[in-house]
């Protein structure tokens, strides 16, 4: 069993992958924002939804989640909470696969 509670705003995950933000919103100025001190640890950003809205005026939570969710990658995302979630999902998938009976 795995229990994960997302207790921060998911927008921190978007700040963890500036290339996805840049691609979705067509703004190359967003690329590389993680080099700025305030974005180096995206999970530590206070009020990430507000920060993303300030960076991208057309950002909306639902459409942003739909568009950005499809673009976030394990390799490119700097958010530790995003990585921990993916690791947990991998563990569950491995456990489920291992517990399946062999079909003949």
N, CA, C and O atoms as CSV, one atom per row, in Angstrom:
chain,resi,resn,atom,element,x,y,z
A,1,UNK,N,N,0.836,-1.164,0.000
A,1,UNK,CA,C,0.000,0.000,0.000
A,1,UNK,C,C,0.890,1.240,0.000
A,1,UNK,O,O,1.971,1.249,0.589
A,2,UNK,N,N,0.416,2.273,-0.666
A,2,UNK,CA,C,1.139,3.536,-0.736
A,2,UNK,C,C,0.170,4.660,-0.430
A,2,UNK,O,O,-0.925,4.717,-0.988
A,3,UNK,N,N,0.570,5.541,0.447
A,3,UNK,CA,C,-0.248,6.701,0.754
A,3,UNK,C,C,0.566,7.943,0.427
A,3,UNK,O,O,1.658,8.141,0.958
A,4,UNK,N,N,0.032,8.758,-0.435
A,4,UNK,CA,C,0.657,10.032,-0.776
A,4,UNK,C,C,-0.432,11.085,-0.705
A,4,UNK,O,O,-1.501,10.913,-1.291
A,5,UNK,N,N,-0.179,12.145,-0.014
A,5,UNK,CA,C,-1.125,13.243,0.067
A,5,UNK,C,C,-0.439,14.472,-0.510
A,5,UNK,O,O,0.593,14.922,-0.014
A,6,UNK,N,N,-1.030,14.994,-1.555
A,6,UNK,CA,C,-0.494,16.208,-2.159
A,6,UNK,C,C,-1.063,17.368,-1.360
A,6,UNK,O,O,-2.247,17.686,-1.473
A,7,UNK,N,N,-0.235,17.987,-0.568
A,7,UNK,CA,C,-0.743,19.022,0.328
A,7,UNK,C,C,-0.274,20.417,-0.082
A,7,UNK,O,O,-0.598,21.406,0.575
A,8,UNK,N,N,0.457,20.485,-1.124
A,8,UNK,CA,C,0.863,21.773,-1.684
A,8,UNK,C,C,0.191,21.919,-3.039
A,8,UNK,O,O,-0.412,20.974,-3.547
A,9,UNK,N,N,0.295,23.075,-3.604
A,9,UNK,CA,C,-0.299,23.307,-4.909
A,9,UNK,C,C,0.511,22.585,-5.983
A,9,UNK,O,O,1.742,22.616,-5.981
A,10,UNK,N,N,-0.200,21.940,-6.894
A,10,UNK,CA,C,0.469,21.203,-7.971
A,10,UNK,C,C,1.281,22.113,-8.884
A,10,UNK,O,O,2.169,21.640,-9.593
A,11,UNK,N,N,0.993,23.392,-8.877
A,11,UNK,CA,C,1.731,24.320,-9.726
A,11,UNK,C,C,3.223,24.319,-9.431
A,11,UNK,O,O,4.016,24.734,-10.276
A,12,UNK,N,N,3.621,23.858,-8.245
A,12,UNK,CA,C,5.051,23.719,-7.958
A,12,UNK,C,C,5.682,22.739,-8.946
A,12,UNK,O,O,6.838,22.898,-9.337
A,13,UNK,N,N,4.910,21.722,-9.347
A,13,UNK,CA,C,5.428,20.769,-10.319
A,13,UNK,C,C,5.667,21.458,-11.661
A,13,UNK,O,O,6.618,21.126,-12.367
A,14,UNK,N,N,4.811,22.412,-12.015
A,14,UNK,CA,C,4.979,23.141,-13.271
A,14,UNK,C,C,6.224,24.021,-13.207
A,14,UNK,O,O,6.956,24.149,-14.189
A,15,UNK,N,N,6.454,24.623,-12.052
A,15,UNK,CA,C,7.659,25.436,-11.878
A,15,UNK,C,C,8.910,24.566,-11.910
A,15,UNK,O,O,10.005,25.052,-12.189
A,16,UNK,N,N,8.743,23.285,-11.625
A,16,UNK,CA,C,9.855,22.345,-11.663
A,16,UNK,C,C,10.276,21.952,-13.062
A,16,UNK,O,O,11.306,21.304,-13.250
A,17,UNK,N,N,9.475,22.344,-14.051
A,17,UNK,CA,C,9.820,22.010,-15.434
A,17,UNK,C,C,9.473,23.188,-16.338
A,17,UNK,O,O,8.435,23.210,-16.998
A,18,UNK,N,N,10.365,24.151,-16.346
A,18,UNK,CA,C,10.109,25.388,-17.088
A,18,UNK,C,C,9.962,25.160,-18.591
A,18,UNK,O,O,9.271,25.925,-19.263
A,19,UNK,N,N,10.594,24.129,-19.123
A,19,UNK,CA,C,10.457,23.845,-20.556
A,19,UNK,C,C,9.005,23.503,-20.906
A,19,UNK,O,O,8.515,23.883,-21.969
A,20,UNK,N,N,8.323,22.791,-20.015
A,20,UNK,CA,C,6.916,22.463,-20.250
A,20,UNK,C,C,6.075,23.736,-20.235
A,20,UNK,O,O,5.207,23.912,-21.090
A,21,UNK,N,N,6.321,24.621,-19.276
A,21,UNK,CA,C,5.609,25.903,-19.238
A,21,UNK,C,C,5.838,26.686,-20.525
A,21,UNK,O,O,4.896,27.208,-21.121
A,22,UNK,N,N,7.086,26.762,-20.943
A,22,UNK,CA,C,7.428,27.505,-22.159
A,22,UNK,C,C,6.742,26.910,-23.385
A,22,UNK,O,O,6.220,27.645,-24.223
A,23,UNK,N,N,6.741,25.593,-23.491
A,23,UNK,CA,C,6.123,24.933,-24.646
A,23,UNK,C,C,4.617,25.136,-24.673
A,23,UNK,O,O,4.055,25.496,-25.707
A,24,UNK,N,N,3.965,24.909,-23.547
A,24,UNK,CA,C,2.504,25.005,-23.497
A,24,UNK,C,C,2.031,26.429,-23.754
A,24,UNK,O,O,1.038,26.642,-24.450
A,25,UNK,N,N,2.738,27.401,-23.195
A,25,UNK,CA,C,2.277,28.785,-23.310
A,25,UNK,C,C,3.032,29.601,-24.354
A,25,UNK,O,O,2.827,30.810,-24.467
A,26,UNK,N,N,3.903,28.943,-25.117
A,26,UNK,CA,C,4.592,29.610,-26.221
A,26,UNK,C,C,5.419,30.809,-25.792
A,26,UNK,O,O,5.438,31.832,-26.476
A,27,UNK,N,N,6.100,30.687,-24.664
A,27,UNK,CA,C,6.896,31.795,-24.138
A,27,UNK,C,C,8.289,31.283,-23.792
A,27,UNK,O,O,8.499,30.719,-22.718
A,28,UNK,N,N,9.232,31.478,-24.696
A,28,UNK,CA,C,10.595,30.999,-24.458
A,28,UNK,C,C,11.273,31.711,-23.290
A,28,UNK,O,O,12.289,31.230,-22.788
A,29,UNK,N,N,10.738,32.832,-22.852
A,29,UNK,CA,C,11.273,33.528,-21.700
A,29,UNK,C,C,11.102,32.737,-20.409
A,29,UNK,O,O,11.770,33.019,-19.414
A,30,UNK,N,N,10.211,31.749,-20.421
A,30,UNK,CA,C,10.005,30.904,-19.243
A,30,UNK,C,C,11.070,29.815,-19.118
A,30,UNK,O,O,11.296,29.277,-18.035
A,31,UNK,N,N,11.714,29.501,-20.227
A,31,UNK,CA,C,12.743,28.466,-20.212
A,31,UNK,C,C,13.895,28.863,-19.302
A,31,UNK,O,O,14.422,29.971,-19.402
A,32,UNK,N,N,14.277,27.970,-18.430
A,32,UNK,CA,C,15.436,28.219,-17.590
A,32,UNK,C,C,15.160,29.029,-16.335
A,32,UNK,O,O,16.100,29.480,-15.679
A,33,UNK,N,N,13.884,29.227,-15.981
A,33,UNK,CA,C,13.621,30.002,-14.766
A,33,UNK,C,C,14.171,29.310,-13.521
A,33,UNK,O,O,14.373,29.943,-12.485
A,34,UNK,N,N,14.411,28.001,-13.635
A,34,UNK,CA,C,14.935,27.275,-12.467
A,34,UNK,C,C,16.352,27.718,-12.100
A,34,UNK,O,O,16.850,27.377,-11.028
A,35,UNK,N,N,16.992,28.467,-12.976
A,35,UNK,CA,C,18.319,29.007,-12.643
A,35,UNK,C,C,18.215,30.198,-11.690
A,35,UNK,O,O,19.197,30.583,-11.056
A,36,UNK,N,N,17.013,30.779,-11.594
A,36,UNK,CA,C,16.794,31.863,-10.635
A,36,UNK,C,C,16.692,31.252,-9.233
A,36,UNK,O,O,16.070,30.206,-9.048
A,37,UNK,N,N,17.294,31.901,-8.274
A,37,UNK,CA,C,17.346,31.365,-6.903
A,37,UNK,C,C,15.966,31.003,-6.370
A,37,UNK,O,O,15.827,29.979,-5.702
A,38,UNK,N,N,14.953,31.797,-6.639
A,38,UNK,CA,C,13.632,31.538,-6.051
A,38,UNK,C,C,12.948,30.304,-6.627
A,38,UNK,O,O,11.987,29.807,-6.040
A,39,UNK,N,N,13.426,29.799,-7.771
A,39,UNK,CA,C,12.805,28.634,-8.402
A,39,UNK,C,C,13.658,27.372,-8.336
A,39,UNK,O,O,13.254,26.332,-8.857
A,40,UNK,N,N,14.825,27.441,-7.708
A,40,UNK,CA,C,15.705,26.264,-7.670
A,40,UNK,C,C,15.065,25.083,-6.962
A,40,UNK,O,O,15.279,23.936,-7.354
A,41,UNK,N,N,14.285,25.349,-5.931
A,41,UNK,CA,C,13.537,24.296,-5.234
A,41,UNK,C,C,12.055,24.622,-5.419
A,41,UNK,O,O,11.474,25.346,-4.609
A,42,UNK,N,N,11.444,24.096,-6.473
A,42,UNK,CA,C,10.065,24.486,-6.777
A,42,UNK,C,C,9.075,24.144,-5.663
A,42,UNK,O,O,8.049,24.812,-5.530
A,43,UNK,N,N,9.359,23.129,-4.872
A,43,UNK,CA,C,8.455,22.757,-3.787
A,43,UNK,C,C,8.493,23.756,-2.634
A,43,UNK,O,O,7.604,23.747,-1.783
A,44,UNK,N,N,9.496,24.605,-2.596
A,44,UNK,CA,C,9.620,25.597,-1.531
A,44,UNK,C,C,9.024,26.952,-1.920
A,44,UNK,O,O,8.985,27.869,-1.100
A,45,UNK,N,N,8.565,27.079,-3.157
A,45,UNK,CA,C,7.981,28.345,-3.607
A,45,UNK,C,C,6.650,28.558,-2.891
A,45,UNK,O,O,5.768,27.699,-2.924
A,46,UNK,N,N,6.521,29.708,-2.249
A,46,UNK,CA,C,5.263,30.038,-1.577
A,46,UNK,C,C,4.214,30.417,-2.619
A,46,UNK,O,O,4.483,31.205,-3.525
A,47,UNK,N,N,3.036,29.857,-2.484
A,47,UNK,CA,C,1.900,30.149,-3.373
A,47,UNK,C,C,2.242,29.953,-4.851
A,47,UNK,O,O,2.140,30.893,-5.640
A,48,UNK,N,N,2.647,28.743,-5.229
A,48,UNK,CA,C,3.069,28.517,-6.614
A,48,UNK,C,C,1.978,28.816,-7.645
A,48,UNK,O,O,2.299,29.228,-8.760
A,49,UNK,N,N,0.702,28.623,-7.308
A,49,UNK,CA,C,-0.369,28.931,-8.269
A,49,UNK,C,C,-0.350,30.423,-8.612
A,49,UNK,O,O,-0.517,30.806,-9.770
A,50,UNK,N,N,-0.147,31.246,-7.606
A,50,UNK,CA,C,-0.082,32.690,-7.838
A,50,UNK,C,C,1.152,33.037,-8.667
A,50,UNK,O,O,1.097,33.889,-9.553
A,51,UNK,N,N,2.261,32.370,-8.368
A,51,UNK,CA,C,3.500,32.638,-9.097
A,51,UNK,C,C,3.341,32.250,-10.574
A,51,UNK,O,O,3.739,33.003,-11.462
A,52,UNK,N,N,2.759,31.077,-10.827
A,52,UNK,CA,C,2.543,30.663,-12.220
A,52,UNK,C,C,1.614,31.649,-12.907
A,52,UNK,O,O,1.857,32.022,-14.055
A,53,UNK,N,N,0.555,32.081,-12.232
A,53,UNK,CA,C,-0.368,33.067,-12.818
A,53,UNK,C,C,0.341,34.390,-13.120
A,53,UNK,O,O,0.039,35.045,-14.118
A,54,UNK,N,N,1.274,34.777,-12.265
A,54,UNK,CA,C,2.040,36.005,-12.514
A,54,UNK,C,C,2.955,35.840,-13.726
A,54,UNK,O,O,3.143,36.778,-14.500
A,55,UNK,N,N,3.521,34.650,-13.886
A,55,UNK,CA,C,4.412,34.384,-15.021
A,55,UNK,C,C,3.653,34.216,-16.331
A,55,UNK,O,O,4.134,34.606,-17.395
A,56,UNK,N,N,2.454,33.627,-16.240
A,56,UNK,CA,C,1.654,33.301,-17.432
A,56,UNK,C,C,0.247,33.850,-17.203
A,56,UNK,O,O,-0.564,33.227,-16.518
A,57,UNK,N,N,-0.035,34.998,-17.770
A,57,UNK,CA,C,-1.310,35.661,-17.486
A,57,UNK,C,C,-2.524,34.827,-17.896
A,57,UNK,O,O,-3.578,34.934,-17.270
A,58,UNK,N,N,-2.395,34.011,-18.921
A,58,UNK,CA,C,-3.539,33.205,-19.367
A,58,UNK,C,C,-3.674,31.863,-18.635
A,58,UNK,O,O,-4.557,31.070,-18.963
A,59,UNK,N,N,-2.814,31.606,-17.655
A,59,UNK,CA,C,-2.867,30.347,-16.920
A,59,UNK,C,C,-4.181,30.209,-16.154
A,59,UNK,O,O,-4.629,31.138,-15.482
A,60,UNK,N,N,-4.787,29.022,-16.274
A,60,UNK,CA,C,-5.957,28.657,-15.482
A,60,UNK,C,C,-5.715,27.253,-14.962
A,60,UNK,O,O,-5.122,26.421,-15.649
A,61,UNK,N,N,-6.178,26.989,-13.738
A,61,UNK,CA,C,-5.845,25.725,-13.069
A,61,UNK,C,C,-6.261,24.483,-13.866
A,61,UNK,O,O,-5.441,23.586,-14.060
A,62,UNK,N,N,-7.497,24.409,-14.324
A,62,UNK,CA,C,-7.968,23.187,-14.981
A,62,UNK,C,C,-7.300,22.989,-16.336
A,62,UNK,O,O,-6.753,21.920,-16.605
A,63,UNK,N,N,-7.337,24.001,-17.187
A,63,UNK,CA,C,-6.708,23.843,-18.504
A,63,UNK,C,C,-5.187,23.692,-18.355
A,63,UNK,O,O,-4.554,22.974,-19.129
A,64,UNK,N,N,-4.615,24.362,-17.370
A,64,UNK,CA,C,-3.178,24.218,-17.130
A,64,UNK,C,C,-2.822,22.802,-16.731
A,64,UNK,O,O,-1.832,22.244,-17.204
A,65,UNK,N,N,-3.642,22.216,-15.851
A,65,UNK,CA,C,-3.390,20.830,-15.424
A,65,UNK,C,C,-3.505,19.878,-16.609
A,65,UNK,O,O,-2.707,18.951,-16.747
A,66,UNK,N,N,-4.492,20.109,-17.455
A,66,UNK,CA,C,-4.672,19.225,-18.615
A,66,UNK,C,C,-3.500,19.334,-19.583
A,66,UNK,O,O,-2.992,18.323,-20.066
A,67,UNK,N,N,-3.079,20.546,-19.859
A,67,UNK,CA,C,-2.001,20.744,-20.831
A,67,UNK,C,C,-0.626,20.399,-20.259
A,67,UNK,O,O,0.170,19.718,-20.905
A,68,UNK,N,N,-0.360,20.868,-19.063
A,68,UNK,CA,C,0.964,20.660,-18.478
A,68,UNK,C,C,1.149,19.241,-17.976
A,68,UNK,O,O,2.255,18.704,-18.037
A,69,UNK,N,N,0.088,18.627,-17.483
A,69,UNK,CA,C,0.189,17.256,-16.981
A,69,UNK,C,C,0.721,16.299,-18.032
A,69,UNK,O,O,1.455,15.362,-17.716
A,70,UNK,N,N,0.354,16.533,-19.268
A,70,UNK,CA,C,0.806,15.673,-20.365
A,70,UNK,C,C,2.260,15.942,-20.754
A,70,UNK,O,O,2.868,15.141,-21.463
A,71,UNK,N,N,2.818,17.059,-20.298
A,71,UNK,CA,C,4.173,17.443,-20.707
A,71,UNK,C,C,5.238,17.250,-19.639
A,71,UNK,O,O,6.431,17.286,-19.942
A,72,UNK,N,N,4.825,17.046,-18.395
A,72,UNK,CA,C,5.817,16.903,-17.328
A,72,UNK,C,C,6.554,15.580,-17.477
A,72,UNK,O,O,5.948,14.551,-17.779
A,73,UNK,N,N,7.849,15.613,-17.268
A,73,UNK,CA,C,8.665,14.412,-17.433
A,73,UNK,C,C,9.477,14.141,-16.176
A,73,UNK,O,O,9.843,15.053,-15.434
A,74,UNK,N,N,9.738,12.893,-15.968
A,74,UNK,CA,C,10.592,12.498,-14.836
A,74,UNK,C,C,11.978,13.106,-14.999
A,74,UNK,O,O,12.555,13.606,-14.033
A,75,UNK,N,N,12.505,13.067,-16.189
A,75,UNK,CA,C,13.880,13.501,-16.444
A,75,UNK,C,C,14.041,15.009,-16.326
A,75,UNK,O,O,15.093,15.488,-15.903
A,76,UNK,N,N,13.009,15.763,-16.696
A,76,UNK,CA,C,13.159,17.214,-16.742
A,76,UNK,C,C,12.612,17.966,-15.556
A,76,UNK,O,O,12.776,19.183,-15.470
A,77,UNK,N,N,11.965,17.276,-14.638
A,77,UNK,CA,C,11.293,17.977,-13.551
A,77,UNK,C,C,12.147,18.004,-12.289
A,77,UNK,O,O,12.652,16.972,-11.848
A,78,UNK,N,N,12.302,19.192,-11.713
A,78,UNK,CA,C,13.147,19.387,-10.532
A,78,UNK,C,C,12.375,19.288,-9.226
A,78,UNK,O,O,12.969,19.411,-8.155
A,79,UNK,N,N,11.065,19.069,-9.288
A,79,UNK,CA,C,10.256,18.995,-8.068
A,79,UNK,C,C,10.468,17.652,-7.378
A,79,UNK,O,O,10.220,16.597,-7.962
A,80,UNK,N,N,10.920,17.702,-6.153
A,80,UNK,CA,C,11.132,16.476,-5.374
A,80,UNK,C,C,9.811,15.757,-5.118
A,80,UNK,O,O,9.759,14.528,-5.174
A,81,UNK,N,N,8.748,16.504,-4.839
A,81,UNK,CA,C,7.453,15.854,-4.581
A,81,UNK,C,C,6.933,15.149,-5.825
A,81,UNK,O,O,6.294,14.102,-5.715
A,82,UNK,N,N,7.193,15.697,-7.000
A,82,UNK,CA,C,6.810,15.047,-8.251
A,82,UNK,C,C,7.580,13.733,-8.410
A,82,UNK,O,O,7.010,12.709,-8.788
A,83,UNK,N,N,8.881,13.778,-8.117
A,83,UNK,CA,C,9.721,12.575,-8.224
A,83,UNK,C,C,9.271,11.496,-7.240
A,83,UNK,O,O,9.220,10.317,-7.588
A,84,UNK,N,N,8.945,11.901,-6.016
A,84,UNK,CA,C,8.502,10.945,-4.995
A,84,UNK,C,C,7.188,10.292,-5.415
A,84,UNK,O,O,7.010,9.087,-5.232
A,85,UNK,N,N,6.268,11.077,-5.976
A,85,UNK,CA,C,5.008,10.509,-6.461
A,85,UNK,C,C,5.269,9.466,-7.544
A,85,UNK,O,O,4.720,8.366,-7.490
A,86,UNK,N,N,6.100,9.804,-8.523
A,86,UNK,CA,C,6.387,8.853,-9.601
A,86,UNK,C,C,7.072,7.598,-9.087
A,86,UNK,O,O,6.768,6.494,-9.538
A,87,UNK,N,N,7.989,7.759,-8.153
A,87,UNK,CA,C,8.656,6.589,-7.566
A,87,UNK,C,C,7.633,5.688,-6.872
A,87,UNK,O,O,7.702,4.465,-6.989
A,88,UNK,N,N,6.693,6.288,-6.155
A,88,UNK,CA,C,5.656,5.513,-5.484
A,88,UNK,C,C,4.758,4.784,-6.462
A,88,UNK,O,O,4.390,3.633,-6.229
A,89,UNK,N,N,4.398,5.446,-7.560
A,89,UNK,CA,C,3.572,4.795,-8.577
A,89,UNK,C,C,4.321,3.642,-9.246
A,89,UNK,O,O,3.741,2.596,-9.539
A,90,UNK,N,N,5.615,3.848,-9.481
A,90,UNK,CA,C,6.429,2.757,-10.035
A,90,UNK,C,C,6.443,1.557,-9.089
A,90,UNK,O,O,6.324,0.410,-9.521
A,91,UNK,N,N,6.591,1.838,-7.796
A,91,UNK,CA,C,6.618,0.760,-6.806
A,91,UNK,C,C,5.301,-0.005,-6.806
A,91,UNK,O,O,5.300,-1.235,-6.763
A,92,UNK,N,N,4.196,0.700,-6.852
A,92,UNK,CA,C,2.883,0.037,-6.883
A,92,UNK,C,C,2.751,-0.808,-8.139
A,92,UNK,O,O,2.293,-1.949,-8.073
A,93,UNK,N,N,3.144,-0.265,-9.277
A,93,UNK,CA,C,3.038,-1.020,-10.537
A,93,UNK,C,C,3.882,-2.284,-10.477
A,93,UNK,O,O,3.446,-3.340,-10.937
A,94,UNK,N,N,5.072,-2.192,-9.922
A,94,UNK,CA,C,5.944,-3.359,-9.791
A,94,UNK,C,C,5.318,-4.400,-8.873
A,94,UNK,O,O,5.327,-5.591,-9.184
A,95,UNK,N,N,4.775,-3.955,-7.743
A,95,UNK,CA,C,4.140,-4.873,-6.799
A,95,UNK,C,C,2.914,-5.544,-7.416
A,95,UNK,O,O,2.700,-6.742,-7.231
A,96,UNK,N,N,2.119,-4.781,-8.140
A,96,UNK,CA,C,0.930,-5.358,-8.790
A,96,UNK,C,C,1.330,-6.383,-9.844
A,96,UNK,O,O,0.723,-7.449,-9.950
A,97,UNK,N,N,2.337,-6.057,-10.606
A,97,UNK,CA,C,2.805,-6.982,-11.639
A,97,UNK,C,C,3.335,-8.271,-11.015
A,97,UNK,O,O,3.069,-9.365,-11.512
A,98,UNK,N,N,4.080,-8.133,-9.929
A,98,UNK,CA,C,4.663,-9.302,-9.266
A,98,UNK,C,C,3.598,-10.170,-8.596
A,98,UNK,O,O,3.793,-11.376,-8.444
A,99,UNK,N,N,2.493,-9.580,-8.200
A,99,UNK,CA,C,1.465,-10.342,-7.482
A,99,UNK,C,C,0.455,-11.000,-8.414
A,99,UNK,O,O,-0.387,-11.773,-7.959
A,100,UNK,N,N,0.523,-10.711,-9.693
A,100,UNK,CA,C,-0.420,-11.332,-10.639
A,100,UNK,C,C,-0.108,-12.805,-10.825
A,100,UNK,O,O,1.054,-13.189,-10.956
A,101,UNK,N,N,-1.139,-13.625,-10.837
A,101,UNK,CA,C,-0.875,-15.040,-11.101
A,101,UNK,C,C,-0.409,-15.255,-12.549
A,101,UNK,O,O,-0.841,-14.556,-13.465
A,102,UNK,N,N,0.455,-16.207,-12.725
A,102,UNK,CA,C,0.958,-16.529,-14.054
A,102,UNK,C,C,-0.154,-17.253,-14.812
A,102,UNK,O,O,-0.709,-18.242,-14.331
A,103,UNK,N,N,-0.465,-16.747,-15.997
A,103,UNK,CA,C,-1.496,-17.398,-16.820
A,103,UNK,C,C,-0.831,-18.322,-17.812
A,103,UNK,O,O,0.194,-17.994,-18.410
A,104,UNK,N,N,-1.442,-19.499,-17.977
A,104,UNK,CA,C,-0.883,-20.482,-18.910
A,104,UNK,C,C,-1.860,-20.791,-19.985
A,104,UNK,O,O,-1.572,-21.600,-20.868
